[in-house]
Amino acid sequence: MFSKTMVFSLGGEKDEEIKKALTTVYDALKEKGYNPINQIVGYILSEDPTYITTYNNARNIISKIDRDDLLEALVKSFLNK
């Protein structure tokens, strides 16, 4: 029987890349008149790229981020860890 806990660990550099990408996506969504938070949450939950605009290459930028990495960075940021 396995008793190992899966551990995720991103370096600070990776977190900064994700933050920069997410900020770019957020700004693009806001500029196009969308609610950026709702759109990003919809994308994270569904992985449906149509939640993200193609404006300023936002859809391509967010699709390059692994969803697990994105969620980990968001949780770490929220908890200030």
N, C-alpha and C positions, 0 to 999 in steps of 0.2 A: 504494500500500500504506500502511496506517495503522501508525504507530509510536507512537501516543499511549497512555499508561498512564492508566487511569481512576483519578482521585483522589477519595477521599471525605473530606469535612471537616465535622465537626460542631463547632459552637461549644460553649464551656463550659456555657452556659445549657441547651442541648439535652441535653448529657450529664447534667446535674443532674436534668432532667425525667425522663429515662430511668431514672436511678438511683432516684429517688423512686417511680416507677411499678413498677419491678422489685422494690423493697423491699416495696411494698404487696402485690404478687402473691405474693412469697415468704412473707410473714407470713400471708396468707390460706390458702395451701396448707399451711403448717405447722400453723395452728390447726385445719384440717380433718383433720389426721393423715396427710397425704401427705408423701412425700419431695420437698421443693421443688426441689432441684437436678435430680433425675431428671425431674420433671414439666416444668420449664422447658426443659431440654435436649430432651425429647421434642417440646415445642411448637416450639422453634426449628428442629429438624431437619425436622419434618413440616408445620408450620403448621396442625396440627389443633387447633382451639380446645378440644376436649374434654380435652386434657391439663391445662387450667387450670380451676379451680373457678369457679363463679359467685358463690361466697361473697364478700361485701364488694366486689362488682362487679369482681373480679379479672380475669375473662375479658374484659370490656369494656375495662378499662384496658390490658391487654397488647395487645389487638387494635388499639388506636390507635397503637401504635408500629410504625413500618416495620421489617421484619426486618433489612434492611441496616444501618439506623441502630443497632438493638439490637446486632447483631454487632460493629459498629465500636466502639461504646462499651465493650463487654465486652473486646475485644482491647486497646483503649487502656488500660483500667483494669488489666488483667492485666499489661501491660507498663509500667505507670506512665508513660504518655506523655500 
